[in-house]
């Protein structure tokens, strides 16, 4: 029934109810735009990664250890450490947990 409406007011309605619905809609719009902006920024960072860094990124957000990633990609553990450091730097991630949250927001599969 709403089809995208923020709220539904039945007649007769109080002026305050209308104002409250308008404020609620404005706050939801701000929140949505902020979320979309954040996702866009994260996606720009992901786009700056090389294909190998993306592979490492996708594997480390699953919780794999460097050794496991190295075995999966058939490279040395030191190589994985280098790629992982570059991923953290390019993604501006403060921690692995922060990196995982970013991966969730842009839909990187785990």
N, CA, C and O atoms as CSV, one atom per row, in Angstrom:
chain,resi,resn,atom,element,x,y,z
A,1,UNK,N,N,0.819,-1.194,0.000
A,1,UNK,CA,C,0.000,0.000,0.000
A,1,UNK,C,C,0.863,1.258,0.000
A,1,UNK,O,O,0.509,2.261,-0.620
A,2,UNK,N,N,2.000,1.199,0.701
A,2,UNK,CA,C,2.842,2.397,0.791
A,2,UNK,C,C,3.612,2.670,-0.494
A,2,UNK,O,O,3.722,3.824,-0.908
A,3,UNK,N,N,4.152,1.621,-1.142
A,3,UNK,CA,C,4.925,1.763,-2.381
A,3,UNK,C,C,5.972,2.875,-2.312
A,3,UNK,O,O,5.996,3.763,-3.164
A,4,UNK,N,N,6.828,2.825,-1.306
A,4,UNK,CA,C,7.891,3.807,-1.186
A,4,UNK,C,C,7.545,4.982,-0.299
A,4,UNK,O,O,8.406,5.821,-0.032
A,5,UNK,N,N,6.313,5.066,0.165
A,5,UNK,CA,C,5.940,6.156,1.059
A,5,UNK,C,C,6.601,5.930,2.412
A,5,UNK,O,O,6.759,4.793,2.856
A,6,UNK,N,N,6.979,7.007,3.051
A,6,UNK,CA,C,7.620,6.914,4.352
A,6,UNK,C,C,6.588,6.625,5.431
A,6,UNK,O,O,6.848,5.854,6.355
A,7,UNK,N,N,5.451,7.225,5.317
A,7,UNK,CA,C,4.400,7.046,6.312
A,7,UNK,C,C,3.046,7.187,5.638
A,7,UNK,O,O,2.943,7.668,4.509
A,8,UNK,N,N,2.022,6.765,6.341
A,8,UNK,CA,C,0.665,6.842,5.826
A,8,UNK,C,C,-0.190,7.509,6.884
A,8,UNK,O,O,-0.298,7.008,8.003
A,9,UNK,N,N,-0.799,8.635,6.542
A,9,UNK,CA,C,-1.628,9.373,7.485
A,9,UNK,C,C,-3.093,9.221,7.090
A,9,UNK,O,O,-3.455,9.372,5.923
A,10,UNK,N,N,-3.910,8.925,8.062
A,10,UNK,CA,C,-5.339,8.826,7.793
A,10,UNK,C,C,-5.998,10.159,8.109
A,10,UNK,O,O,-5.592,10.867,9.030
A,11,UNK,N,N,-7.012,10.485,7.335
A,11,UNK,CA,C,-7.735,11.732,7.557
A,11,UNK,C,C,-8.738,11.538,8.669
A,11,UNK,O,O,-9.260,10.432,8.809
A,12,UNK,N,N,-9.022,12.484,9.420
A,12,UNK,CA,C,-8.313,13.755,9.551
A,12,UNK,C,C,-7.023,13.542,10.328
A,12,UNK,O,O,-6.979,12.736,11.257
A,13,UNK,N,N,-5.990,14.253,9.954
A,13,UNK,CA,C,-4.716,14.112,10.654
A,13,UNK,C,C,-4.330,15.424,11.312
A,13,UNK,O,O,-4.753,16.508,10.910
A,14,UNK,N,N,-3.525,15.281,12.318
A,14,UNK,CA,C,-3.027,16.418,13.075
A,14,UNK,C,C,-1.844,17.025,12.316
A,14,UNK,O,O,-1.058,16.305,11.700
A,15,UNK,N,N,-1.726,18.347,12.367
A,15,UNK,CA,C,-0.605,19.020,11.687
A,15,UNK,C,C,0.733,18.499,12.195
A,15,UNK,O,O,1.684,18.365,11.425
A,16,UNK,N,N,0.806,18.209,13.472
A,16,UNK,CA,C,2.061,17.713,14.049
A,16,UNK,C,C,2.421,16.342,13.479
A,16,UNK,O,O,3.596,16.041,13.270
A,17,UNK,N,N,1.409,15.516,13.230
A,17,UNK,CA,C,1.664,14.205,12.617
A,17,UNK,C,C,2.270,14.372,11.224
A,17,UNK,O,O,3.182,13.633,10.851
A,18,UNK,N,N,1.769,15.337,10.456
A,18,UNK,CA,C,2.303,15.608,9.129
A,18,UNK,C,C,3.744,16.097,9.225
A,18,UNK,O,O,4.605,15.639,8.474
A,19,UNK,N,N,4.010,17.015,10.136
A,19,UNK,CA,C,5.374,17.529,10.311
A,19,UNK,C,C,6.324,16.414,10.751
A,19,UNK,O,O,7.459,16.331,10.280
A,20,UNK,N,N,5.845,15.555,11.661
A,20,UNK,CA,C,6.679,14.434,12.112
A,20,UNK,C,C,7.009,13.496,10.949
A,20,UNK,O,O,8.140,13.024,10.834
A,21,UNK,N,N,6.035,13.229,10.097
A,21,UNK,CA,C,6.249,12.362,8.933
A,21,UNK,C,C,7.245,12.996,7.962
A,21,UNK,O,O,8.086,12.304,7.388
A,22,UNK,N,N,7.149,14.295,7.784
A,22,UNK,CA,C,8.089,15.007,6.891
A,22,UNK,C,C,9.503,14.940,7.442
A,22,UNK,O,O,10.447,14.681,6.696
A,23,UNK,N,N,9.660,15.170,8.739
A,23,UNK,CA,C,10.991,15.109,9.365
A,23,UNK,C,C,11.567,13.696,9.288
A,23,UNK,O,O,12.762,13.512,9.058
A,24,UNK,N,N,10.706,12.708,9.482
A,24,UNK,CA,C,11.146,11.315,9.387
A,24,UNK,C,C,11.642,11.012,7.966
A,24,UNK,O,O,12.666,10.351,7.791
A,25,UNK,N,N,10.922,11.492,6.971
A,25,UNK,CA,C,11.312,11.271,5.575
A,25,UNK,C,C,12.643,11.950,5.261
A,25,UNK,O,O,13.490,11.380,4.574
A,26,UNK,N,N,12.821,13.155,5.761
A,26,UNK,CA,C,14.074,13.887,5.531
A,26,UNK,C,C,15.240,13.149,6.173
A,26,UNK,O,O,16.298,13.020,5.557
A,27,UNK,N,N,15.068,12.664,7.392
A,27,UNK,CA,C,16.138,11.941,8.091
A,27,UNK,C,C,16.471,10.633,7.366
A,27,UNK,O,O,17.641,10.272,7.239
A,28,UNK,N,N,15.449,9.932,6.895
A,28,UNK,CA,C,15.702,8.698,6.154
A,28,UNK,C,C,16.451,8.977,4.860
A,28,UNK,O,O,17.336,8.212,4.477
A,29,UNK,N,N,16.102,10.069,4.185
A,29,UNK,CA,C,16.781,10.434,2.943
A,29,UNK,C,C,18.245,10.779,3.210
A,29,UNK,O,O,19.125,10.376,2.449
A,30,UNK,N,N,18.510,11.518,4.279
A,30,UNK,CA,C,19.893,11.850,4.647
A,30,UNK,C,C,20.695,10.592,4.919
A,30,UNK,O,O,21.829,10.450,4.462
A,31,UNK,N,N,20.093,9.686,5.665
A,31,UNK,CA,C,20.765,8.442,6.018
A,31,UNK,C,C,21.066,7.613,4.769
A,31,UNK,O,O,22.159,7.066,4.630
A,32,UNK,N,N,20.103,7.524,3.874
A,32,UNK,CA,C,20.277,6.760,2.638
A,32,UNK,C,C,21.376,7.366,1.777
A,32,UNK,O,O,22.214,6.642,1.239
A,33,UNK,N,N,21.380,8.687,1.645
A,33,UNK,CA,C,22.406,9.349,0.832
A,33,UNK,C,C,23.790,9.176,1.443
A,33,UNK,O,O,24.769,8.995,0.719
A,34,UNK,N,N,23.876,9.231,2.764
A,34,UNK,CA,C,25.165,9.057,3.437
A,34,UNK,C,C,25.672,7.629,3.204
A,34,UNK,O,O,26.853,7.428,2.924
A,35,UNK,N,N,24.785,6.642,3.320
A,35,UNK,CA,C,25.159,5.249,3.097
A,35,UNK,C,C,25.615,5.034,1.653
A,35,UNK,O,O,26.611,4.352,1.413
A,36,UNK,N,N,24.896,5.610,0.700
A,36,UNK,CA,C,25.267,5.470,-0.715
A,36,UNK,C,C,26.616,6.123,-0.993
A,36,UNK,O,O,27.411,5.602,-1.776
A,37,UNK,N,N,26.872,7.252,-0.361
A,37,UNK,CA,C,28.153,7.941,-0.523
A,37,UNK,C,C,29.291,7.089,0.030
A,37,UNK,O,O,30.354,6.979,-0.581
A,38,UNK,N,N,29.054,6.493,1.187
A,38,UNK,CA,C,30.071,5.639,1.804
A,38,UNK,C,C,30.361,4.420,0.924
A,38,UNK,O,O,31.520,4.054,0.733
A,39,UNK,N,N,29.326,3.803,0.397
A,39,UNK,CA,C,29.505,2.650,-0.483
A,39,UNK,C,C,30.268,3.047,-1.739
A,39,UNK,O,O,31.121,2.296,-2.213
A,40,UNK,N,N,29.968,4.212,-2.273
A,40,UNK,CA,C,30.654,4.705,-3.463
A,40,UNK,C,C,32.149,4.900,-3.189
A,40,UNK,O,O,32.985,4.546,-4.020
A,41,UNK,N,N,32.478,5.455,-2.040
A,41,UNK,CA,C,33.886,5.659,-1.676
A,41,UNK,C,C,34.607,4.333,-1.510
A,41,UNK,O,O,35.745,4.180,-1.953
A,42,UNK,N,N,33.951,3.381,-0.876
A,42,UNK,CA,C,34.559,2.059,-0.700
A,42,UNK,C,C,34.782,1.410,-2.061
A,42,UNK,O,O,35.826,0.804,-2.300
A,43,UNK,N,N,33.808,1.535,-2.944
A,43,UNK,CA,C,33.932,0.931,-4.280
A,43,UNK,C,C,35.089,1.557,-5.056
A,43,UNK,O,O,35.779,0.861,-5.800
A,44,UNK,N,N,35.309,2.859,-4.892
A,44,UNK,CA,C,36.454,3.510,-5.543
A,44,UNK,C,C,37.761,2.894,-5.052
A,44,UNK,O,O,38.684,2.668,-5.835
A,45,UNK,N,N,37.831,2.628,-3.754
A,45,UNK,CA,C,39.031,2.000,-3.192
A,45,UNK,C,C,39.211,0.592,-3.751
A,45,UNK,O,O,40.323,0.204,-4.107
A,46,UNK,N,N,38.131,-0.169,-3.830
A,46,UNK,CA,C,38.191,-1.526,-4.386
A,46,UNK,C,C,38.660,-1.469,-5.835
A,46,UNK,O,O,39.465,-2.297,-6.261
A,47,UNK,N,N,38.163,-0.500,-6.589
A,47,UNK,CA,C,38.551,-0.362,-7.995
A,47,UNK,C,C,40.033,-0.032,-8.157
A,47,UNK,O,O,40.613,-0.293,-9.211
A,48,UNK,N,N,40.653,0.542,-7.119
A,48,UNK,CA,C,42.071,0.881,-7.195
A,48,UNK,C,C,42.973,-0.329,-6.949
A,48,UNK,O,O,44.182,-0.254,-7.171
A,49,UNK,N,N,42.395,-1.443,-6.493
A,49,UNK,CA,C,43.185,-2.641,-6.225
A,49,UNK,C,C,43.525,-3.375,-7.523
A,49,UNK,O,O,42.750,-3.370,-8.480
A,50,UNK,N,N,44.696,-4.002,-7.534
A,50,UNK,CA,C,45.055,-4.848,-8.667
A,50,UNK,C,C,44.243,-6.140,-8.577
A,50,UNK,O,O,43.614,-6.413,-7.555
A,51,UNK,N,N,44.259,-6.921,-9.632
A,51,UNK,CA,C,43.482,-8.168,-9.618
A,51,UNK,C,C,43.986,-9.112,-8.524
A,51,UNK,O,O,43.181,-9.774,-7.869
A,52,UNK,N,N,45.279,-9.185,-8.320
A,52,UNK,CA,C,45.830,-10.055,-7.269
A,52,UNK,C,C,45.445,-9.529,-5.882
A,52,UNK,O,O,45.115,-10.308,-4.988
A,53,UNK,N,N,45.488,-8.209,-5.710
A,53,UNK,CA,C,45.083,-7.634,-4.428
A,53,UNK,C,C,43.606,-7.918,-4.149
A,53,UNK,O,O,43.222,-8.145,-3.001
A,54,UNK,N,N,42.785,-7.904,-5.189
A,54,UNK,CA,C,41.362,-8.240,-5.014
A,54,UNK,C,C,41.188,-9.687,-4.585
A,54,UNK,O,O,40.348,-10.005,-3.743
A,55,UNK,N,N,42.002,-10.562,-5.179
A,55,UNK,CA,C,41.941,-11.971,-4.784
A,55,UNK,C,C,42.320,-12.138,-3.310
A,55,UNK,O,O,41.648,-12.846,-2.560
A,56,UNK,N,N,43.394,-11.483,-2.916
A,56,UNK,CA,C,43.832,-11.546,-1.518
A,56,UNK,C,C,42.765,-10.941,-0.609
A,56,UNK,O,O,42.445,-11.506,0.437
A,57,UNK,N,N,42.225,-9.817,-0.999
A,57,UNK,CA,C,41.160,-9.148,-0.250
A,57,UNK,C,C,39.986,-10.103,-0.016
A,57,UNK,O,O,39.514,-10.257,1.111
A,58,UNK,N,N,39.527,-10.733,-1.080
A,58,UNK,CA,C,38.379,-11.642,-0.987
A,58,UNK,C,C,38.667,-12.824,-0.062
A,58,UNK,O,O,37.770,-13.307,0.628
A,59,UNK,N,N,39.899,-13.285,-0.048
A,59,UNK,CA,C,40.242,-14.428,0.793
A,59,UNK,C,C,40.463,-14.039,2.255
A,59,UNK,O,O,40.057,-14.772,3.156
A,60,UNK,N,N,41.099,-12.901,2.495
A,60,UNK,CA,C,41.375,-12.548,3.900
A,60,UNK,C,C,40.103,-12.134,4.643
A,60,UNK,O,O,40.027,-12.297,5.861
A,61,UNK,N,N,39.115,-11.608,3.942
A,61,UNK,CA,C,37.876,-11.242,4.646
A,61,UNK,C,C,37.052,-12.470,5.027
A,61,UNK,O,O,36.101,-12.367,5.801
A,62,UNK,N,N,37.418,-13.627,4.486
A,62,UNK,CA,C,36.751,-14.865,4.894
A,62,UNK,C,C,37.343,-15.411,6.186
A,62,UNK,O,O,36.802,-16.344,6.780
A,63,UNK,N,N,38.458,-14.824,6.618
A,63,UNK,CA,C,39.098,-15.271,7.852
A,63,UNK,C,C,40.290,-16.177,7.619
A,63,UNK,O,O,40.847,-16.735,8.564
A,64,UNK,N,N,40.680,-16.324,6.365
A,64,UNK,CA,C,41.834,-17.182,6.065
A,64,UNK,C,C,43.117,-16.562,6.610
A,64,UNK,O,O,43.277,-15.342,6.634
A,65,UNK,N,N,44.017,-17.424,7.042
A,65,UNK,CA,C,45.342,-16.984,7.465
A,65,UNK,C,C,46.206,-16.734,6.242
A,65,UNK,O,O,45.895,-17.200,5.146
A,66,UNK,N,N,47.294,-15.995,6.436
A,66,UNK,CA,C,48.205,-15.718,5.320
A,66,UNK,C,C,48.696,-17.011,4.671
A,66,UNK,O,O,48.800,-17.096,3.447
A,67,UNK,N,N,48.998,-18.023,5.498
A,67,UNK,CA,C,49.462,-19.306,4.978
A,67,UNK,C,C,48.408,-19.939,4.067
A,67,UNK,O,O,48.730,-20.464,3.001
A,68,UNK,N,N,47.170,-19.884,4.493
A,68,UNK,CA,C,46.082,-20.479,3.714
A,68,UNK,C,C,45.871,-19.737,2.398
A,68,UNK,O,O,45.641,-20.349,1.355
A,69,UNK,N,N,45.952,-18.412,2.464
A,69,UNK,CA,C,45.804,-17.611,1.246
A,69,UNK,C,C,46.944,-17.941,0.290
A,69,UNK,O,O,46.725,-18.109,-0.910
A,70,UNK,N,N,48.174,-18.034,0.829
A,70,UNK,CA,C,49.337,-18.350,0.006
A,70,UNK,C,C,49.170,-19.708,-0.671
A,70,UNK,O,O,49.465,-19.854,-1.857
A,71,UNK,N,N,48.700,-20.693,0.075
A,71,UNK,CA,C,48.492,-22.025,-0.495
A,71,UNK,C,C,47.423,-21.988,-1.582
A,71,UNK,O,O,47.584,-22.594,-2.641
A,72,UNK,N,N,46.331,-21.270,-1.314
A,72,UNK,CA,C,45.225,-21.181,-2.275
A,72,UNK,C,C,45.663,-20.522,-3.580
A,72,UNK,O,O,45.300,-20.969,-4.668
A,73,UNK,N,N,46.455,-19.445,-3.454
A,73,UNK,CA,C,46.885,-18.693,-4.635
A,73,UNK,C,C,48.197,-19.218,-5.233
A,73,UNK,O,O,48.653,-18.744,-6.274
A,74,UNK,N,N,48.794,-20.205,-4.555
A,74,UNK,CA,C,50.058,-20.794,-5.003
A,74,UNK,C,C,51.173,-19.748,-5.106
A,74,UNK,O,O,51.906,-19.677,-6.092
A,75,UNK,N,N,51.268,-18.937,-4.042
A,75,UNK,CA,C,52.336,-17.937,-3.924
A,75,UNK,C,C,52.952,-18.085,-2.531
A,75,UNK,O,O,52.464,-18.857,-1.706
A,76,UNK,N,N,54.026,-17.338,-2.282
A,76,UNK,CA,C,54.667,-17.419,-0.969
A,76,UNK,C,C,53.878,-16.607,0.063
A,76,UNK,O,O,53.115,-15.702,-0.275
A,77,UNK,N,N,54.090,-16.957,1.305
A,77,UNK,CA,C,53.419,-16.242,2.385
A,77,UNK,C,C,53.877,-14.783,2.427
A,77,UNK,O,O,53.085,-13.892,2.735
A,78,UNK,N,N,55.121,-14.544,2.124
A,78,UNK,CA,C,55.641,-13.171,2.102
A,78,UNK,C,C,54.909,-12.337,1.042
A,78,UNK,O,O,54.586,-11.172,1.275
A,79,UNK,N,N,54.655,-12.938,-0.114
A,79,UNK,CA,C,53.912,-12.250,-1.175
A,79,UNK,C,C,52.519,-11.874,-0.689
A,79,UNK,O,O,52.040,-10.771,-0.951
A,80,UNK,N,N,51.877,-12.785,0.014
A,80,UNK,CA,C,50.545,-12.511,0.555
A,80,UNK,C,C,50.609,-11.361,1.556
A,80,UNK,O,O,49.737,-10.492,1.566
A,81,UNK,N,N,51.638,-11.358,2.394
A,81,UNK,CA,C,51.783,-10.277,3.376
A,81,UNK,C,C,51.924,-8.915,2.692
A,81,UNK,O,O,51.359,-7.920,3.145
A,82,UNK,N,N,52.675,-8.887,1.609
A,82,UNK,CA,C,52.844,-7.638,0.860
A,82,UNK,C,C,51.517,-7.184,0.271
A,82,UNK,O,O,51.144,-6.017,0.394
A,83,UNK,N,N,50.798,-8.114,-0.374
A,83,UNK,CA,C,49.503,-7.775,-0.970
A,83,UNK,C,C,48.494,-7.356,0.104
A,83,UNK,O,O,47.717,-6.419,-0.081
A,84,UNK,N,N,48.527,-8.059,1.208
A,84,UNK,CA,C,47.596,-7.738,2.306
A,84,UNK,C,C,47.856,-6.327,2.837
A,84,UNK,O,O,46.918,-5.575,3.104
A,85,UNK,N,N,49.124,-5.977,2.988
A,85,UNK,CA,C,49.479,-4.629,3.458
A,85,UNK,C,C,49.010,-3.569,2.462
A,85,UNK,O,O,48.506,-2.516,2.855
A,86,UNK,N,N,49.177,-3.853,1.181
A,86,UNK,CA,C,48.725,-2.902,0.154
A,86,UNK,C,C,47.199,-2.774,0.148
A,86,UNK,O,O,46.664,-1.682,-0.041
A,87,UNK,N,N,46.509,-3.889,0.355
A,87,UNK,CA,C,45.044,-3.851,0.421
A,87,UNK,C,C,44.611,-2.974,1.595
A,87,UNK,O,O,43.749,-2.109,1.443
A,88,UNK,N,N,45.200,-3.197,2.746
A,88,UNK,CA,C,44.850,-2.407,3.932
A,88,UNK,C,C,45.111,-0.918,3.682
A,88,UNK,O,O,44.310,-0.067,4.068
A,89,UNK,N,N,46.225,-0.618,3.040
A,89,UNK,CA,C,46.579,0.774,2.763
A,89,UNK,C,C,45.625,1.394,1.746
A,89,UNK,O,O,45.100,2.484,1.978
A,90,UNK,N,N,45.397,0.726,0.640
A,90,UNK,CA,C,44.536,1.281,-0.413
A,90,UNK,C,C,43.081,1.389,0.028
A,90,UNK,O,O,42.361,2.284,-0.415
A,91,UNK,N,N,42.648,0.485,0.892
A,91,UNK,CA,C,41.268,0.506,1.368
A,91,UNK,C,C,41.099,1.439,2.567
A,91,UNK,O,O,39.980,1.665,3.026
A,92,UNK,N,N,42.201,1.978,3.072
A,92,UNK,CA,C,42.177,2.860,4.247
A,92,UNK,C,C,41.531,2.148,5.433
A,92,UNK,O,O,40.772,2.747,6.195
A,93,UNK,N,N,41.842,0.872,5.576
A,93,UNK,CA,C,41.273,0.056,6.651
A,93,UNK,C,C,42.117,0.185,7.904
A,93,UNK,O,O,43.345,0.105,7.855
A,94,UNK,N,N,41.447,0.386,9.021
A,94,UNK,CA,C,42.137,0.525,10.305
A,94,UNK,C,C,42.438,-0.835,10.921
A,94,UNK,O,O,43.372,-0.975,11.711
A,95,UNK,N,N,41.641,-1.835,10.554
A,95,UNK,CA,C,41.806,-3.182,11.094
A,95,UNK,C,C,41.178,-4.180,10.137
A,95,UNK,O,O,40.516,-3.804,9.169
A,96,UNK,N,N,41.394,-5.451,10.423
A,96,UNK,CA,C,40.777,-6.490,9.597
A,96,UNK,C,C,39.257,-6.440,9.736
A,96,UNK,O,O,38.535,-6.656,8.763
A,97,UNK,N,N,38.776,-6.158,10.935
A,97,UNK,CA,C,37.321,-6.057,11.145
A,97,UNK,C,C,36.730,-4.929,10.301
A,97,UNK,O,O,35.650,-5.078,9.729
A,98,UNK,N,N,37.432,-3.813,10.224
A,98,UNK,CA,C,36.990,-2.684,9.402
A,98,UNK,C,C,36.962,-3.098,7.927
A,98,UNK,O,O,36.035,-2.745,7.197
A,99,UNK,N,N,37.969,-3.839,7.499
A,99,UNK,CA,C,38.033,-4.318,6.120
A,99,UNK,C,C,36.867,-5.260,5.816
A,99,UNK,O,O,36.286,-5.201,4.732
A,100,UNK,N,N,36.529,-6.118,6.763
A,100,UNK,CA,C,35.404,-7.049,6.587
A,100,UNK,C,C,34.090,-6.275,6.456
A,100,UNK,O,O,33.253,-6.614,5.620
A,101,UNK,N,N,33.908,-5.244,7.274
A,101,UNK,CA,C,32.685,-4.426,7.179
A,101,UNK,C,C,32.593,-3.744,5.815
A,101,UNK,O,O,31.516,-3.653,5.226
A,102,UNK,N,N,33.736,-3.267,5.322
A,102,UNK,CA,C,33.731,-2.641,3.995
A,102,UNK,C,C,33.383,-3.664,2.917
A,102,UNK,O,O,32.624,-3.367,1.995
A,103,UNK,N,N,33.932,-4.851,3.033
A,103,UNK,CA,C,33.642,-5.913,2.055
A,103,UNK,C,C,32.152,-6.232,2.061
A,103,UNK,O,O,31.565,-6.448,1.001
A,104,UNK,N,N,31.539,-6.264,3.226
A,104,UNK,CA,C,30.105,-6.522,3.325
A,104,UNK,C,C,29.301,-5.432,2.613
A,104,UNK,O,O,28.325,-5.723,1.921
A,105,UNK,N,N,29.714,-4.190,2.786
A,105,UNK,CA,C,28.962,-3.075,2.203
A,105,UNK,C,C,28.978,-3.081,0.684
A,105,UNK,O,O,27.999,-2.689,0.049
A,106,UNK,N,N,30.084,-3.524,0.097
A,106,UNK,CA,C,30.167,-3.522,-1.364
A,106,UNK,C,C,29.903,-4.898,-1.966
A,106,UNK,O,O,29.999,-5.076,-3.181
A,107,UNK,N,N,29.575,-5.862,-1.127
A,107,UNK,CA,C,29.162,-7.164,-1.628
A,107,UNK,C,C,30.279,-8.094,-2.023
A,107,UNK,O,O,30.090,-8.953,-2.884
A,108,UNK,N,N,31.450,-7.944,-1.411
A,108,UNK,CA,C,32.545,-8.899,-1.663
A,108,UNK,C,C,32.135,-10.203,-0.987
A,108,UNK,O,O,31.830,-10.226,0.205
A,109,UNK,N,N,32.130,-11.274,-1.749
A,109,UNK,CA,C,31.681,-12.574,-1.252
A,109,UNK,C,C,32.636,-13.128,-0.197
A,109,UNK,O,O,33.857,-12.998,-0.290
A,110,UNK,N,N,32.025,-13.751,0.807
A,110,UNK,CA,C,32.817,-14.419,1.847
A,110,UNK,C,C,32.582,-15.887,1.793
A,110,UNK,O,O,33.155,-16.633,2.586
